[in-house]
Amino acid sequence: MQHFWVVGTDTDVGKTIVTTLLMYQLQRQGLEITPFKPVQTGEVYDNGHSYYADTAMYEKFSLQALNENHINGYSFREAASPHFAAQLEGQQIDVEDILRRIQFLQESYDAVICEGAGGLFVPLDIKHGTTLLDVIVSSKLPVVLVTRTSLGTINHTLLTMEALNSRQIDVLGIVFNGDTGSMMEQDNINTILQYHPLPYAIIPQLQNISQLMNIDITHTTLFERLHGYETRSNGFTG
């Protein structure tokens, strides 16, 4: 078992859904798993209660008690790029602090799943020009790439893969999220895999987030790569 990042081709592509699902599936294997969101933005207010959607989802579906100090580095109220959301609160994101936290967590858990924010080039520290991609490189951890199945995904995915490959980052596999089963989506998936024949899993479009727990990806080539045992099929199809 190894530690890894979950990164996306864009914002709202489903990184938190995938992070939560991988956490849940790996915990079911008896492993001590923690998700870690270095930076989250966009505080949610609901009936007088405030929370952050990403870490709240981790806590809702985790099979193990999560340490609140281990699942998040920085939280900012504004739903904006991390560097701007930090500026609004008079703060600056300390990238070295994030890397120290990741190293500490690696020593404490069987696996740490670090969830990115937005796409690869989201700025974290504009003063020093540091992006999420720079942090991933410095962490020396591989990634799982989350992408859409809808129109436009081929270009976005291939561009993201080019950026990862140019930095010599190991890509463990691809998660195709939000599949509705159309012919176009299947062709999009096949085309991307033609360019990058990596382990993968397909997650169908969810009508309700609670459906996430009905998805089993343990028999996909992606989970095989993550967990290290043989699977019986190439991808989850619904």
Summary of the structure (lengths in Angstrom):
residues: 238
radius of gyration: 17.0
end to end distance: 25.9
largest distance: 51.6
contacts: 784
relative contact order: 0.17
helix: 39%
strand: 24%
